[in-house]
């Protein structure tokens, strides 16, 4: 399964706009651009972290334990607060970002902010929401292979 295709299907139907609204981004095109940049940034960090045997093992363990892809079944409900995940770790965006970027998280947020022209706080909010989505996508892809 191609993750870019999965990303496009997950983001279809106005999800970037919904993420942007929650994060305080009024322009839907800016929100879409930011979502795409954030996806690339998160995937780059995941690839870098999983390039070592230890990192690959940690990613696999996280996917097995917390990210089976079920988060993708009701994203609108989760984002609006009308649905709760069965596993709260599956939606812990702050924790995921901490694992991916460690003490470089601020630098990453600032770089994405500069690239997109959006305020760093809005980028951080979107990253926190998107990190669990990306992990869910990886879990879904893993379970379909």
N, C-alpha and C positions, 0 to 999 in steps of 0.2 A: 504494500500500500504506500503510495506516494504521500508524504506528509504535506507537501505544498497543496496537493489536491484536497486533502482532508482539511487543511487550514481554510482553503477557499470555501469549502462546503459548510464548515462551521461558522465562518464569518458572513456567509450569505444571510439575507433576510434582516439586515439592519443591525446586526450585533455590534459592529464597530461604533455605530451611532449611539447605541445604548451604553456601551462602555464609556464613550466620550461624554455623554450626558451625565453619567454618574460621576465621572472624573472632573466635570466642569468645562468640557470642551464643547463649545456651541456649534462649531462648523463641522458638519458630518464628513466633508472631504478631508479636513485636518485629522479627524478621528480615524478615518480609514488609513490615511498615510501613517499616522502614529502606530496604529495596530500592526501594520505590515512591518514597520521598522522594529517595533518591540518583538514581534515574532522572530524576525531574523536575528536579533540580538540574543534572545533567549535560546534559540536553537544553536547559535554559535557557542554560547557558554556551555550548553549541554554537550555538544560535540567535543569541546575542549576538555571538559571535566571527565568525560567517559573515554578519553583517548588512552588512559592508563588502565591496567587491569583492575586496580582498586576502585577507580572512578566508575568503570563499567559495572563492576559488581555492586557498588553503592546505588547506581541508577537502577539496575535490575531489581535490587531489593526494594527500592522506593516504589517502583512500578508494581511489583508483586503485592506489596503491603498496602499502598495507599492510592494508587492511580490506575484503576482498571478501565477507565474510559467512561464509567457510568455518569460522571459529572456532565458529560456532553448531552445526556438524555433530556435535561431540563435546565439549560443555561439561563433562559429568561427568568424562570422561577427562582433560581439561585441568586441571580443578580438583583432581582427585585425584592428579595427577602421573603418571598412567598413559599419557598421550599428549602428544606435543610438536607444536607448530605448525610448519608448513613455514617460516613467516616469523616470527622471534622478535619483530619490531616489532609484530605483530598482538596480542601479549599484554603489551606494555609499559605497564601501567596507570600506573605512576609517571610515565612520559614523557607519556602522554596527559593526565594531570591537570596536569602542568607547563605543557603547551601551553594547556589550557583556562583555568586559573586564575592562572598565573604566581605572583607573590609574594602573592597573596590566598588561596592554597590553605589555609593555616591558619585564616583567618577563615571560609572556606566549611565546612571540617570542623567547626569549633566551632559554627557556626550549625545544621548538620544534627544535630550531637550534642545541642544544646539542644532542637531540634524533636522528636527521637525519644526522648530520655531515655537514650540509649546513650553509653557512654564514647567520647571522641574517637578513641582508638586503634582501637577496634572499627569505628567509622565509616570511618576512614582505610583500614583493611584491606578493608572491603567496597567502598569506592570504587575502590581499586586493582584489585580483581577485576572490578568492574562496568564500569569505563571501557572496557576492550577489548570487552566484550559489547555495550555500546551502540554503539561504533564498528562492530562487526561487523553489528549490526542496520541501521545506516545504509548500510553497504556492500551488504548483501543487498537492501535496499529500492531502492537506486540501480541495482543490476544487474537488478532486475525491472521497471524502468520502460522 
